[in-house]
Amino acid sequence: MPEVITIGESMVMLIANQGKSLELVSDFSRHLAGAESNVAIGLARLGHQTGWISAIGNDPFGTYIRNTISGEGVDTSAVTVSLVHSTGMLVKERNNGGDPQVYYYRKDSAAANFTPEMLQESYFENGKILHITGIFPALSPSSKDALFTAIKMAKKHGLMISFDPNIRLKLWTAQEAKETLLEIAEMSNLILPGLHEAELLVGTTNWEQVSKFFHEKGNQFVIMKNGADGAYYSIRERDGSIIEGYKNGFKVETVVDTVGAGDGFAVGLLSAMREGLSLGEAVTRGNAIGSMAVMVRGDYDGYPTREQL
């Protein structure tokens, strides 16, 4: 049974092989995209037992996704195959050195029709961490209900809840996102927002205010990602004292694709925490894997094996 469990949608991703506007592109490469499966794959590459919960269509893209993820060593036994809804897809422009333009084709996908009834509580019995993002609850009311149900099941069995807000305003309004994500934050043990996400959720990027806000919400661990520059972190000890600090990022000579860096950070952070490293050491590893992710094309292609790390 997996020690780290994730739940969320993964899609087939077509990446333009030409640096032009998409209407002029004629050649694409097929890849896999999905924040939660990215984390599961990254942790599996480092030797951790991981599992991914989701739904895919009974179509070639769904088969490709499941085979690719399971081929990386991730357990996919909790994945539902829909006979009614198709697998989601996205298309990404080629943009060397920055954030590429992404177009989603995921409305009414199999994952968007995931329901709480598709969850198996027994899957959480031996887990240690449930890692979730703010993407899955934005897909539909049923996927939102399923996420909250998964959190309750995980907490019942003593799993730590790791939460990356991962706000996608193409999926819902800022107000909808804020209300739902703050509710999830109150149920989480660890939260790792980026600067802009912290500003949307808390109204500021001031580290001390952000940290205080989420600690008061009940989060033991608060990490605020500061892009290439590194990350702030703090931990609330049992006696109520706060230990905090900042770890610098790793310099990257050539940035190829920034997508997947945040998930890579989560891979480094969670793997180090599972291995008993301090929070500061875990943040350093998160920075390292995030830097490795941006040096190659593809969301998780740059995530290292244990030897490479």
C-alpha positions, 0 to 999 in steps of 0.5 A: 500500500502507498505511503504517499497518496495523491488525487487529481486529474492527469491529462494528455499534453501536446507540446508544440515542437515549433516556437510559433503561435499554435495556429501555425504549428504542425508538429507536436510531442505527446507528454503527460500533465497533472500536478498530483501525478507529477508529485507521485512520479517524482516521489516514486523515482526517489524510492517512495511508495506512492499511489494516484487516485483519479478517473480516466476515459476508456480511450487510448489517451486514458490507457497511455496515462495509466500505463505511463504513471504505473510504469514510473512505479506509481500504484494506479489500482484506485483509478476508475475507468469511465465508459461515458466520459473521455480523458482530458487534454491540454496543448502547450505552446513552445516558449523557451525561458518563460511560462508557456501559454496553455490551452485546456480541453478538460470540460466534462472529462472523466476526472471532472465527473469523479464522485465520492463513491469512487473512493475506497477508504481502505486505500488510506489505511496504511498511508502516511501523507495525502498530497492534494492541490487546489486544481481537483476541487475546481473541476466540478462540484462532484470532484470537490466533494470527492476531495473533501471526502478523501481528506476526511478519510485520510485524517481518520487514518492519521495521514498528514494532509499536504496542500499546494493551493495551485490556483488555476483561475481558468477553472473558477473565479478568484472568490470561489477559489479563495473560499474553497481553498481556505476551507481546505487549508483549515483541514491541512497540516502543511501548506505551500503556496506561491507568492501570488497564491498567498496574496490571493488567499491572505491578502499579502505576501508579507512572510510573517503575516502569511505564516501567522495566518496559516498557523492560526488556521491549524497548519503545522508547516507553512512554506511560501515558494518564492520562485527561483529565489527560494522559499520561506518556511516555518514550523509550529512546535508542540509548545507553540514556538515557531521555528522559521527560516529561508533557503535560497534557490539554485541558480539555473543557467538556461530555463527551458520550461517552468511548468512542473517546478512547483510540483518538483518542489513538493517532491523534494520537500515531502521526500525529505520529510519522510526521510526524517530531515529537518524542514530547512533541509527539506526546503533545500531539497525542494529548491533543488528538484524545482531547479532541475525541473525547469531545465528540461521540457515536460512537466516531470521529465527533469525529476531526478532518481535517487542517484541523480539527486 
